[in-house]
Amino acid sequence: MNAPDRYERFVVPEGTKKVSYERDTKIINAASFTIEREDHTVGNVLRMQLHRDPNVLFAGYKLPHPLQYKIIARIHTTSQSSPMQAYNQAINDLDKELNYLKEQFEAEVKKHSTTMEY
């Protein structure tokens, strides 16, 4: 079979950055972020979080090819923010939100596991 090995979907090759940044030379305050070893799950969550930022004019992502395990996120911001600031803020906000969800889930599991009888 011509498919790559399964581990290539998850392991970032040595010498490769997890996230790389490329400024757009044609549009002011626009950039592309290449995120290695991620797919639609992370791309869509990141895009939706960026849309919550009032300084973001455009946020989108694409998978270049099904056998390339990366996404390319494009961000265009107003002059009050830079794409790097918007990206970092979105990642930090998602981190906080996911930690909150994890804490709530663990609290519910703990609450229900003490009331269940075996």
C-alpha positions, 0 to 999 in steps of 0.5 A: 500500500502507498499510504504513509506509516500510521505514526507519521500522522502524530509524530512531528519529524525532528527539526520541524516546528509544530507551528510555523508563521508566514506573513502575507506580503500582499495584505496588511495584517494577514498571515498564515500559520502552518500547524503540523500533525493536526486536522479538521478538529483543531482547525475548526475549533481555532477558526471559531475561536478566532471569529469571536475576536472583534479584531479578526476580519478573516479566519479560515483554514485548509488541509492542503492534501489528505496525506499531508498531516497539517493544516494552514490557518489564515488570519487577517486582523484590523490595525489594532491587532496582529495575526500573531496576537490574535492567534496567541489569544485564541490559543490561550482562550481555548486552553482556559476553556478546555481546562474549565471543561475538564474540571467540570467533567472531573467534578461530575464524574467524582460526584456520580461515582460516590453516589453509585453502588456496586 
